[in-house]
């Protein structure tokens, strides 16, 4: 039910206007993901192991894409606090959970579309860059299409994770530092400590060893769909905590 004339549709439309009118956001998204595809081509060209997993190798180049979407997710939330426009937003739509839901749906949709475009382009161009005798898999091969689609979904979930961190921290540099630390530092620590049991719960390692993998990887024996659910739990929990904080505290 709508209050004061503002329901989810109105809130989502407002968030869409905010995103599409920020030229810097569009520019960073397009250029960043294009560069990510370029890295995939380089990864494909430099693949030498004919007996490995070419699909996983070329999709590993989208690592920059997750950073771009994650940071943009942070900024979608924190930029309103730094500029003070969050007060206008909440005055227009007083139902704070509705505001956060609208942000998540709008940015999540943008992230999913951008993520899938990036991964499909990355796969096609990366595989084309492979040199003999490395096998050239196609989307019709078993598990290949699933790997490409789930990697794109992972990029969108990373963006939503950034949005959730931004809702909790509200300070851009600190939120970005936590995001990057969670994506890259924790996996390095887990690897150094040989914490194989922990690795299957870290999004970056799940993406490389399960979601983007066609061949099974030791330590990641669960279904890729189960692993995707684990990755999705991070933004869900963060956004739920951010929603609670929005309700409990003044903007």
C-alpha positions as CSV (number, residue, x, y, z in Angstrom):
1,X,0.0,0.0,0.0
2,X,1.3,3.5,-0.9
3,X,1.6,6.3,1.7
4,X,1.7,9.9,0.7
5,X,1.4,8.8,-2.9
6,X,4.8,7.0,-2.8
7,X,5.1,3.3,-3.2
8,X,7.8,1.0,-4.5
9,X,7.2,2.0,-8.1
10,X,7.7,5.7,-7.3
11,X,10.8,5.0,-5.2
12,X,12.3,2.8,-7.9
13,X,11.6,5.4,-10.6
14,X,13.3,8.0,-8.4
15,X,16.4,5.8,-7.9
16,X,16.5,5.1,-11.7
17,X,16.5,8.8,-12.4
18,X,19.4,9.3,-9.9
19,X,21.5,6.6,-11.5
20,X,21.0,7.5,-15.2
21,X,21.5,11.2,-14.7
22,X,25.0,10.7,-13.2
23,X,27.2,10.7,-16.2
24,X,30.3,9.8,-14.2
25,X,28.6,6.6,-13.0
26,X,27.7,5.5,-16.5
27,X,31.2,6.4,-17.8
28,X,33.0,4.4,-15.0
29,X,30.7,1.5,-15.6
30,X,31.1,1.3,-19.3
31,X,34.9,2.0,-19.4
32,X,35.6,-0.2,-16.4
33,X,33.7,-3.2,-17.8
34,X,35.2,-2.7,-21.2
35,X,38.7,-2.8,-19.6
36,X,37.6,-6.0,-17.8
37,X,36.8,-7.6,-21.1
38,X,40.2,-6.5,-22.4
39,X,41.9,-8.3,-19.5
40,X,39.9,-11.4,-20.4
41,X,41.3,-11.4,-23.9
42,X,44.8,-11.1,-22.5
43,X,44.1,-14.0,-20.1
44,X,42.8,-16.1,-23.0
45,X,45.8,-15.3,-25.2
46,X,48.2,-16.2,-22.4
47,X,46.5,-19.5,-21.5
48,X,48.9,-22.4,-22.1
49,X,47.5,-25.4,-20.3
50,X,45.6,-27.4,-22.9
51,X,44.4,-29.8,-20.2
52,X,43.1,-27.2,-17.8
53,X,39.8,-25.3,-17.8
54,X,39.9,-22.6,-20.5
55,X,36.4,-21.3,-19.6
56,X,37.5,-20.6,-16.0
57,X,40.8,-19.1,-17.2
58,X,39.2,-16.6,-19.5
59,X,36.5,-15.7,-17.0
60,X,39.1,-15.0,-14.4
61,X,39.8,-11.7,-16.2
62,X,36.5,-10.2,-15.0
63,X,38.1,-9.6,-11.7
64,X,38.2,-5.8,-12.5
65,X,34.5,-6.0,-13.2
66,X,33.7,-7.0,-9.7
67,X,35.7,-4.2,-8.3
68,X,34.0,-1.6,-10.5
69,X,30.5,-2.9,-9.7
70,X,31.3,-3.2,-6.0
71,X,32.7,0.3,-5.7
72,X,29.8,1.7,-7.7
73,X,27.4,-0.1,-5.3
74,X,29.2,1.6,-2.3
75,X,28.9,5.0,-4.0
76,X,25.3,4.7,-4.9
77,X,24.6,4.6,-1.1
78,X,27.4,6.7,0.4
79,X,27.3,9.6,-2.1
80,X,23.8,10.5,-0.9
81,X,25.2,10.8,2.7
82,X,28.3,12.8,1.7
83,X,26.2,15.2,-0.4
84,X,23.3,15.4,2.0
85,X,20.7,14.4,-0.6
86,X,19.7,11.4,1.5
87,X,17.6,13.9,3.6
88,X,15.7,14.9,0.5
89,X,15.2,11.3,-0.4
90,X,13.9,10.3,3.0
91,X,11.7,13.4,3.2
92,X,10.1,12.4,-0.2
93,X,9.8,8.7,0.7
94,X,9.7,8.4,4.5
95,X,9.6,4.6,4.5
96,X,13.3,4.0,4.8
97,X,13.2,0.2,4.1
98,X,11.4,1.1,0.8
99,X,14.2,3.4,-0.2
100,X,16.8,0.8,0.4
101,X,14.8,-1.9,-1.4
102,X,14.3,0.4,-4.4
103,X,18.1,1.1,-4.5
104,X,18.8,-2.6,-4.3
105,X,16.4,-3.5,-7.1
106,X,17.4,-0.7,-9.5
107,X,21.2,-1.1,-9.0
108,X,20.9,-4.9,-8.8
109,X,19.1,-4.9,-12.2
110,X,21.7,-2.7,-13.7
111,X,24.5,-4.8,-12.2
112,X,22.9,-8.0,-13.5
113,X,22.5,-6.7,-17.1
114,X,26.1,-5.2,-17.1
115,X,27.5,-8.4,-15.5
116,X,25.9,-10.7,-18.0
117,X,26.9,-8.6,-21.0
118,X,30.5,-8.4,-19.6
119,X,30.8,-12.2,-19.0
120,X,29.3,-13.2,-22.4
121,X,31.5,-10.7,-24.2
122,X,34.5,-11.9,-22.1
123,X,33.8,-15.5,-22.9
124,X,33.4,-15.1,-26.6
125,X,36.4,-12.8,-27.1
126,X,38.5,-14.7,-24.6
127,X,37.9,-18.0,-26.2
128,X,38.6,-16.5,-29.6
129,X,42.0,-15.4,-28.3
130,X,43.0,-18.9,-27.2
131,X,45.8,-20.4,-29.2
132,X,46.3,-24.0,-30.2
133,X,46.5,-26.6,-28.8
134,X,44.3,-25.2,-26.0
135,X,40.7,-26.4,-26.4
136,X,38.1,-23.9,-27.6
137,X,34.9,-24.6,-25.6
138,X,31.6,-23.3,-26.8
139,X,28.4,-22.2,-24.9
140,X,26.8,-25.5,-26.0
141,X,29.3,-27.6,-24.1
142,X,28.3,-29.1,-20.7
143,X,28.4,-26.6,-17.8
144,X,29.9,-23.8,-20.0
145,X,26.7,-21.7,-20.3
146,X,26.1,-22.2,-16.6
147,X,29.6,-20.9,-15.7
148,X,29.2,-17.8,-17.9
149,X,25.7,-17.0,-16.5
150,X,26.7,-17.5,-12.9
151,X,29.8,-15.4,-13.2
152,X,27.6,-12.5,-14.5
153,X,25.3,-13.0,-11.5
154,X,28.3,-13.0,-9.2
155,X,29.3,-9.5,-10.6
156,X,25.8,-8.2,-9.8
157,X,25.9,-9.7,-6.3
158,X,29.2,-8.0,-5.7
159,X,27.6,-4.7,-6.6
160,X,24.8,-5.4,-4.1
161,X,27.4,-6.3,-1.5
162,X,29.0,-2.9,-2.0
163,X,25.6,-1.3,-1.6
164,X,25.0,-3.1,1.6
165,X,28.4,-2.1,3.0
166,X,27.7,1.5,2.0
167,X,24.3,1.4,3.9
168,X,26.1,0.2,7.0
169,X,29.3,2.4,6.9
170,X,28.0,5.5,5.1
171,X,31.6,6.7,4.5
172,X,32.9,6.1,1.0
173,X,36.7,5.4,1.7
174,X,36.0,3.2,4.7
175,X,33.3,1.2,2.8
176,X,35.5,0.7,-0.2
177,X,38.4,-0.4,2.0
178,X,36.1,-3.0,3.7
179,X,34.8,-4.2,0.3
180,X,38.3,-4.6,-1.2
181,X,39.6,-6.2,1.9
182,X,36.7,-8.7,1.9
183,X,37.1,-9.6,-1.7
184,X,40.9,-9.9,-1.9
185,X,42.6,-9.8,1.5
186,X,40.6,-12.4,3.2
187,X,41.1,-15.0,0.4
188,X,44.8,-14.4,0.6
189,X,44.8,-14.9,4.4
190,X,42.7,-18.1,4.0
191,X,45.1,-19.4,1.4
192,X,48.1,-18.6,3.5
193,X,46.5,-20.3,6.5
194,X,45.4,-23.2,4.3
195,X,41.9,-22.8,5.6
196,X,40.3,-24.9,3.0
197,X,37.1,-25.1,5.0
198,X,36.8,-21.4,5.1
199,X,37.6,-20.9,1.4
200,X,34.3,-22.3,0.2
201,X,32.5,-19.4,2.0
202,X,34.6,-16.6,0.5
203,X,32.9,-15.0,-2.6
204,X,36.1,-14.4,-4.6
205,X,37.3,-18.0,-4.2
206,X,33.8,-19.3,-4.9
207,X,33.6,-17.3,-8.1
208,X,37.0,-18.6,-9.4
209,X,36.7,-22.2,-8.2
210,X,33.0,-23.0,-8.5
211,X,30.9,-20.5,-10.4
212,X,33.3,-19.9,-13.3
213,X,34.7,-23.5,-13.2
214,X,33.6,-26.2,-15.7
215,X,35.8,-28.9,-14.2
216,X,35.4,-29.7,-10.4
217,X,37.9,-28.1,-8.1
218,X,39.2,-29.7,-5.0
219,X,37.5,-28.3,-1.9
220,X,34.5,-26.9,-3.8
221,X,32.3,-30.0,-3.9
222,X,28.9,-28.3,-3.5
223,X,26.8,-27.5,-6.5
224,X,27.6,-24.1,-8.1
225,X,24.0,-23.1,-7.4
226,X,24.5,-23.7,-3.7
227,X,27.7,-21.7,-3.9
228,X,25.8,-18.9,-5.6
229,X,23.4,-18.9,-2.7
230,X,26.2,-18.5,-0.3
231,X,27.5,-15.5,-2.3
232,X,23.9,-14.0,-2.3
233,X,23.7,-14.4,1.4
234,X,26.3,-11.6,1.9
235,X,24.4,-8.8,0.3
236,X,21.1,-10.0,1.7
237,X,22.5,-9.9,5.3
238,X,24.3,-6.6,4.7
239,X,21.2,-4.9,3.2
240,X,19.0,-6.3,6.1
241,X,21.5,-4.8,8.6
242,X,21.6,-1.6,6.7
243,X,17.8,-1.4,6.7
244,X,17.7,-1.9,10.4
245,X,20.2,0.9,10.9
246,X,18.3,3.2,8.6
247,X,15.2,2.6,10.8
248,X,17.0,3.0,14.1
249,X,19.1,6.0,13.3
250,X,18.4,9.5,11.8
251,X,19.9,10.1,8.4
